[in-house]
């Protein structure tokens, strides 16, 4: 009989499962991803996967939290940290939008990921948007400006731009809401 798994080994296995599941959801979509796909990609049995997650929705929620909600502490730190408002705004955008977009962009079903989360786990999706709003409001100084900024940022994704184009657009949007105030803030 194998020895009991350590906490580190269990965490590593969970990470491997969530990475495999994220890849499957981004490439096959939620509807066409099967537990068998995730298990195969993670190098585990489907039975073991069912011991760890009750159903596909459960693993989808775990992927969303692990991949996106886990970015909240870093985004909050960046929003309230040092640097110009422009620099902090770009950092928050990088953490919450640009980095995830980079992974979604090349995936066949990447554009449906957030929509599926809104259907499957509206609470986590709402939390993700609320934290983004709080971070941007902390930088811009008011919630109304933060809402407009985030709506505009969502709009920048509408035509599924390349990363280079999205980065340029995000910089242009950020400078409109938080003008660069010094030479230090002028570099991006």
Order of alpha helices (4+ residues) and beta strands (2+ residues): alpha-alpha-alpha-alpha-alpha-alpha-alpha-alpha-alpha-alpha-alpha-alpha
